[in-house]
Amino acid sequence: MALPISRRTVLASSGALAAATWLWNGEAAAATRGRQAPLDVVVFGDESSERAHAVTADRSSVVAGALGRSARVLDPREPAGVWGGTVSFTVKCAPHGTTYVTIKLWGGDRAASEADQSRLQLFCAGEQVGHYHLGAVDPLDILSQEAHSPGRFHFHTLPLPEAMTRDREQVTLEIRSMGRIWGYGQNAVEFYRSMDKPSRPFYRIYTHTEPYFPGDGIQGPAPDAPVRPAPGAEVLTEIKARVLREHRNWLDGNPASLDSWAFQGLAEGYFWPESPAYRNPDAIDQVLAAIDARYTKWLTDPTVLTASDQQWEGFAKVGMALLLLRDVLGDRLERPVGGRPVGAPNPGFERGGTAPASWNTARWAGTATWLWDDTVRRGGSRSVKVTAAAGAAAGWNTAQNRTLIGQGRHRYGVWVKTEDVVAPGAYLDVLFYDAAGKIVGTDHKFYAPPGTRDWTRITAELTTPATAVELRLDVRVEGGGTAWFDDVEVTPLDGATPPVQGDLPVRRDAYTRMLAESVSYWRRHMPHYSNQTMICALGIYRCNRALMLINPEKAPLTEEKARDYIHQSVGLKPFLGREDDSGTPSKILGEHFHQVTRKGLTRELGYVGNYGEVTDWLVLLYEAVTRFGGVEDPELKAHLIKMINARAVFRYPEVDNDGYRTMRMEAAVGWRDDHYPGDVVYAQRLAWDGHPAMAAAVLGDPAIAGHAQRMIADNQFFGHLDLLLTNTWPRVGLNALRLVQRDWPAFQALPASGTRFPMDWDAPTFVFSDEENGVVAIKNGKEILYASLYWRARQAVNNLARVHHITPDTHRVATIRQQCQVTPTGDTWTEADWVCFSFAINDPAASHIPPGGFPPPGPQVHQAFAGEVLKVGPHPADVPDPALGVDFPGVEKLFVGKAQFYRCSYGRYLIGMNTSEDRPRRLHTTGPGHARDLVTGRRVRLGAPIEVAPLSTVVLFLED
């Protein structure tokens, strides 16, 4: 008996047929010469159009939109949840081939805050089209905090599953609104966020059969793009003030509280004349005390090395600080590792930035004010002041910075000056804690006389309880009045014993142990993603170099061997992967895999926008090798410059949110980019570890310098340093320091460069193709086209490409069908019924995240592409497992999703890309007619195949 044919059965069989044939469908064989009318159009807010398309809305409003055009918004539900309003409608579709859906949106719309980045999700016949996060078919829209194309409309195009339109002339579509998602969420609550504001307006929906949608003639004018008038160089003054505040805080703070960026910043500040750390021996001691504290914590907590602020660097910043201070350390490395502070911290209240180091304010009742006073003091330059209202209780304490205390009898004291203090009055309170952090016994309060008195000493003697190991001190006013406190005392008396801190080694031995273990651990746990390998290689090199400085016999690697990891991480040599205990590499990606393509792009399977912006790490790698009397490596420098300049291809001219001239990073065709447009970026993005002038200042390359100088000319530089002002993380502070300390002066000294961007509107025709990443970038007159032909294909070849077409008056972003040649392996992948991710994360530590991600709340949602059968591509013979040992269903794999040849047709462009290294392929064309080969500039006759050499691309632009 014949089985009944369900929609999923049809979809599965049609997908297998399509994947096995050369052409996805006959009508897409040639690039479009003429413009066919759309199959259908829904004009939202137009009564007759909505009536003709059976529009049904739930929690939706009609609004007057841009350029006087009607639109709809979808409203949040009450109470607000992940899902908001919806609108459904019926449209015409093609009974054969692919039907595309294009939405028209206003390019000036943007989210007011991160929380407002709502989404529009397309459904077909009740099933979701594509995935929420990093799937091959994106949501219909993801609202960004950056405006896509201010002053103009733009278009986003998605394909419908062919099985859902086959033999049909119309189909019911639905747009559902939802809140933002956080892609790094570790559970469904973190991942899905509520929608509590209306969605962005959407104007029209079109259906059509050609991948390219020409528009409807209502666009908005191309922007004038004036130069931004402000801000200017005054921003650098504010950044410098931020750095100086931090240095005061770091210099005077509790060293155990300093993270690795803070103690490296102090070490750098030792050589900067404007820093309070400049030539200050206290800065050296503070840095080493911070490293000491890191060492003692690491002895009991191994995650200090493996999962702390060090990331994949290990103890690299320990090595960095030692290299910086190498000539001024004196005999400090021969001293024992310092333990935790003992007794009274900062007893005279002298140290601190904006508040006394180690002391915090506290209030138990009523109202009070506090002051770190530099006008009233008993000795030194400061005291602490507290004014308590009548009946209030408040003061200063070391609760967050408890110190160690030894056994035996100790004298405790403080000097106090009072004004109108009423009983109980001003007092010193001593509290003891055990090793578990619990209070031992109760308060020990010692009072000054009430009233108004000059400096009076409070003193008492206490015996440390047998189980106590920590001490907390409070200076308080209770009842009302004002008191100043100064010169706290904790003095051991006869017979007292110091606190036990273990048998601590001298620093040279302790630091040697830290650095050597860091090198060993990360050689054995080398990650495989490109940016992570760079960070890991940086850590290995810095730690080994510091070992060569402080204990050469214990350095496990020669300088050349340590530098080899850097060369592997940036693609100068094959990446050999993690090593075993004997140092034998695993070669998990074979013996020939490079982390960077021949064209200079990092390999995150395909092209990545934001994640590919690794210029900050490239500069840090270069400086690790060459600074502090290091070695010259011209090959490394030239390669890094090539990589940085390759990113310049992926900058396109636009206007910023306010309509001013700028350049943006290409993100719409990026594998790991979850929002677009990309950020404003010229030579280099602003990030936690780098700034826009960093590479130009350090490497001095004319092209990089020209791109950075263009940012100055457009006056976008100073306005994009806000992170350095608003983010208080010491990591960002270290970045701010290098800008004002050395990079900005070096950048200003560079000669003017006339280098322009390849995608400038007045630039000549240009084609960049990277066959290893499957991406092409085309500049053709007043058109720019980015295309990822190898597009988010993680388990098999998916026959989809992602394109971003830019003209002065609009943007088109589209996911389209293309034709692929795949070397047969006999294996297939069937698309799963997942709606969140289209894959499982390739990380054993992510086992708590289910394959396909977290299902959304509410009734079950099904995937419209589920059941599609795709061909699994080959992987290199010397790669044992493209899943790298991770066996989750649908896990992301390398190699197997890349076709050996792509044939992509979009508008008047016909692209043939040969990704294979072993033989030429043929790009089939249909005639009659002619086209211009944009790579060679030659005019070619259509109708005959064109040979495409290995690892090369042909781009044809069809004549009208």
Buried (B, 14 or more C-beta within 10 A) or exposed (E): EEEEEEBBEBBBBBBBEBBEEEBBBEBBBBBBEEEEEBBBBBBBBBEEBBEBBEBBBBBBBBBEBBEEBBBBBBBBBEEBBBBBBBBBBBBBBBEEBBBBBBBBBBBBBBBEEEBBBBBBBBBBBEBBBBBBBBBBBBBBBBBBBBBBBBBBBBBBBBBBBBBBBBEEEBBBBBBBBBBBBBBEBEEBEEBBBBBBBBBBBBBBBBBBBBBBBBBBEEBBEBBEBEEBEEBEEEBBEBBBEBBBBBBBBBBBBBBBBBBBBBBBBBBBBBBBEEBBBEEBEBBBBBBBBBBBBBBBBBBEEEEBBBEBBBBBBBBBBBBBBBBBBEEBBEEBBEBBBBBBBBBBBBBBBBBBBEBBBBBBBBBEEBEBEBBBBEEBBBEEEBBBBBBBBEEBBBBBBBBEBBBBBBBBBBBBBBBBBBBEBBEBBBBBBBBBBBEEEEEBEEEBBBBBBBEEBEBEEBEEEBEBBEEBBBBBBBBBBBBBBBBBBBBBBBBBEEEBEBBEBEEBBBBBBBBBBBBBBBBBBBBEEBBBBBBBBBBBBBBBBBBBBBBBBBBEEBBBBEBEBBBBBBBBBBBBBBBBBBBEEEEEBBBBBBEEBBBBBEBBBBBBBBBBBBBBBBBBBBBBBBBBBBBBEBEEBEEBBEBBBBBBBBBBBBBBBBBBEEBBBBBBBBBBBBBBBBBBBBBBBBBBBBBEBBBBBBBBBBBBBBBBBBBBBBBBBBBBBBBBBEBBBEBEBBBBBBBBBBBBBBBBEBBEEBEEBEBBBBBBBEBEBBBBBBBBBBBBBBBBEEBBBBBBBBBBBBBBBBBBBBBBBBBBBBBBBBBBBBBBBBEEEEEBBBBBBBBBBBBBBBBEEBEEBBBBBBBBEEEEBBBBBBBBBBBBBBBBEEBBEBBBEBEBEBBBBBBBBBBBBBBBBBBBBBBBBBBBEEEEBBBBBBEEBEBBBBBEEEEBEBEEEBEBEBBBBBBBBBEE
